[in-house]
């Protein structure tokens, strides 16, 4: 036989047809579950506030997509911070947009530190933004200093007055009854005035609630509510999303966030660009004075010496030194620019300001200015202790030191070149001693004027470049999609919610039937009992209803099943050493006496000397099953006579019956006594088979008291009576081995 002791009883017992019938019988339980879940869904729909998604999309301008600073820093390619310098510009912009500074300005501009709620129906509060019926005002300094969130509960009365309470957590700060609006509440945090707005009375409201907090707290709250993200790591697009029940307010909120982002993101860059322009403008103002003086000297010199066309005269005299003069002018201009750069770099106030172009340091200067722009962007939203900002400062300082060294070296080299050119020019001038002093002085004045003019032109170019840079960076992000309300609904409709609730209600009801009802429901089919049984099944006796309380006739269709059971019992007893079969059941009423009596009769008709012992002293049934057969003795009397009994077998094919008789004591004490052992030993030697009908196992110990006397235990399970719980109990007894050679017999009764 297959060992089924590890088989799950619930899995084996499940029968879809039987389960469906049980569900129809348990319609009240399933209906209660469905109604309960539908009521919960209805309550959810009642208190749910419909919301919509407001969406906006921004994009980095093309000039911002350079992929970091590494392409401009040859020296940085070997540094371990190169990955940091090449970080995503999109991520940096997201940090700026989500910064507390941006949201704090937005909270100030829109007054987000005050939230208005209006209750029209029980348990339903509706937020109000620009159309609130009441307004809360206070001193301008309070939203900046308060650290608590105050709650104002306003209940209107029928006479037009209001009952107002101000609370911080559970502490009442102010309590006013029968107040006429506007009214000022004096609290420990300051005065608060509540007044009506032009929207008052446009919609019926049962209660009002106003929540007041600081701008910082409101900024933190909306930072959590507004989603700012990049759809992809490789994209230059930034999405903003906000869920609200007032789409107009949501669009206004996102628009203000974008506006404040542009303001905060560009303010520092504009300030630094202004400082650079101020430096250039001051230097140009000085140069303008020097140019005016040089031009005045040139004009005065011409008048004093009556020179009409000095250029033609001087060109003839100084043609040989024109090349040197041009070189000297170029070197002097470059030296002046380098000197200006040295002064600019030496000034601590310009440590993080944009630098003008310097000869010989073009790539480094461009990289330095890019780092300054990036630092300005991060400084607007990050603290000084921020790791990225500190790393960026270190990079800027290192690059500035490198530029200073480069400028100093260039200045020294240029000075040496200028000195060499001047020495060479001096030699040339010495060789042309015939040139009049007037022409030489005029040439000197012309060189000075030319140098100042070239320097002035260079500063004009630098100022134009700085102004163009400010114009290019005045808008950090391009608006692809202005804030708009997403047309698709963001929540499930009522019909879908109710349908899902109906589905889950049915599932819960079916689960409760499966968990609560099915274990207690009787098993309707013999195949389910056979699947559930961990012990081997020796037979299944099928009878019609009403035939399970009498002996089976030889011409009955159940007689063959009984013969099969007899054969299996005889086979199971081979080699057992004794021929005693105990017949019992888990509960009373499962047909143990019916199977015991018919098995004994079947063995006797087969020619075996068979004794049927009615050891079920608690509810004996053999008298009803075998009304025409008189017991040879009663079990209490035989055991009382020290177990001496000699069975007399007849030729009519009926077994010798030992009836239950009458016993006043506990049957278990009688069955486990020495007299019972002697009695069973005598029957075993005097007969071929002994069939013992014993009381049910659950609640009584009779069958366990006789375990040592038997060689085989038959447990009867009856369709329509036995439940999965009883089968689990039988399987447990079988697994523990508490009864000898335990096997099952199915008493299948058809309706």
Secondary structure, 3 states (H helix, E strand, C coil): CCCCCCCCHHHHHCCHHHHHHHHHHCHHHHHHHHHHHHHHHHHHHHHCCCCEEEEEEEEECHHHCCCCCHHHCCHHHHCCCHHHHCCCHHHHHHHHHCCHHHHHHHHHHHCCCEEEEEEEECCEEEEECCCCCEEEEECCCHHHHCCCCEEEEEEECCCCCEEEEEEECCEEEEEEEEECCCEEEEECCEEEEEEECCCCCCCCCCEEEEEECCHHHHHHHHHHHCEEECCCCCCCEEEEEEEECCHHHHHHHHHHHHHHHHHHHHHHHHHHHHHHHHHHHHHHHHHHHHHHHHHHHHHHHHHHHCCCCHHHHHHHHCHHHHHHHHHHHHHHHHHHHHHHHHHHHHCHHHCCCCCCCCCCCHHHHHHHHHHHHHHHHHHCCCCCCCHHHHHHHHHHHHHHHHHHHHHHHHHHHHHHHHHHHHHHHHHHHHHCCCCCHHHHHHHHHHHHHHHHHHHHHHHHHHHHHHHHHHHHCCCCEEEEEEEEECCCCCCCCHHHHHHHHHHHHHHHHHHHHHHHHHHHCECCCHHHHHHHCCCCEEEEEEEECCHHHCCCCCCCCCHHHHHHHHHHHHHHHCCCCCCEEEEEECCCCCCHHHHHHHHHHHHHHCCCCEEEEECCCCCCCHHHHCCCCCCCEEHHHHHHCCCCCCCCCCCCCCCEEEECCCCCCCHHHHHCCHHHHHHHHHHHHHCCEEEEECCCCCCCCHHHHCHHHCCEEEEEEECCCCEHHHHHHHHHHHHHCCCCCEEEEEEEEEC
